[in-house]
Amino acid sequence: MSAGAVAGVVEHCVMYPVDLIKTRMMVMNAPLEARYSGVVHAMRSISAREGLRTLWRGMNVVMVMAGPAHAAYFAAYEGAKSATAPLFGRHNWKGHLVAGAGASLVHDFIMTPVDAVKQRMQKYQSTHKSPTQCVRNMIAHEGIRAFYRSYGTQICMNVPQQCVHFMVYERLRQYMNPDNSYRPHIHLMNGALAGGAAAFITTPLDVVKTLLNTQPTQVEGASRPVIRGMRNGFLTIYREAGWRGYYRGAMPRTLTIMPSTGLCWMVYEGAKFVLSSRN
């Protein structure tokens, strides 16, 4: 669990600015000054208009919760993989699929409220000065359920994403590192390829999740009702942006997740190696 906690904090903190850009690019009906042609343009525009520190806005809440969430994530994965080994075999894709799904369910239960706060902090001209203020406003005006408004979409997105992620990673590990020794560059590359494939496939679900988390509310003066549920999210995106709207932000999402998962696996495998060497 310690290895997973370290890996989670490193992963989220290093790639946080690109994650903020991804959220901005996925937000529907953003003002003209918050519409970006790409990652580089977004980074330059945000730095010039709002200051360089804006790229890390909301990161403190992620730093606090990423460790416990990833510790539980990897513990659930390793536990489920061991539990399914007698049924499917140690290196069977079915066992990796089940273990990936279980890890995702545990992780998302912890991180869905964090994402709700984080993405509201990441929005252009966010009125929230701190994560604490954001949490208080959400509870006061929208209730506790607001923290899990996107949970259904999060599960529908992350369960298939993590299934693909772990299946690809484990298959690549069998071919490129069959003796399962610690090779940082191999873990980095395998994690990046597995994460990138999973990220691109599930981008439409992330766009819907972002819409549910960042939509204007009646409290903020919006004239339209709050969008609820994954189905309404999909319909809203198609109505306003067409099919292309489902892959809005696909490039920064993939650019965020590829190095994040590569770094996460490299740190996780390294931490496991160090801890096992001491025992």
Secondary structure as GFF3:
##gff-version 3
##sequence-region A 1 279
A	DSSP	alpha_helix	2	14	.	.	.	ID=ss1
A	DSSP	alpha_helix	16	26	.	.	.	ID=ss2
A	DSSP	three_ten_helix	32	34	.	.	.	ID=ss3
A	DSSP	alpha_helix	39	50	.	.	.	ID=ss4
A	DSSP	three_ten_helix	52	56	.	.	.	ID=ss5
A	DSSP	alpha_helix	59	88	.	.	.	ID=ss6
A	DSSP	alpha_helix	93	122	.	.	.	ID=ss7
A	DSSP	alpha_helix	131	142	.	.	.	ID=ss8
A	DSSP	three_ten_helix	144	148	.	.	.	ID=ss9
A	DSSP	alpha_helix	151	176	.	.	.	ID=ss10
A	DSSP	alpha_helix	184	201	.	.	.	ID=ss11
A	DSSP	alpha_helix	203	214	.	.	.	ID=ss12
A	DSSP	three_ten_helix	218	220	.	.	.	ID=ss13
A	DSSP	alpha_helix	230	241	.	.	.	ID=ss14
A	DSSP	three_ten_helix	243	247	.	.	.	ID=ss15
A	DSSP	alpha_helix	250	278	.	.	.	ID=ss16
###
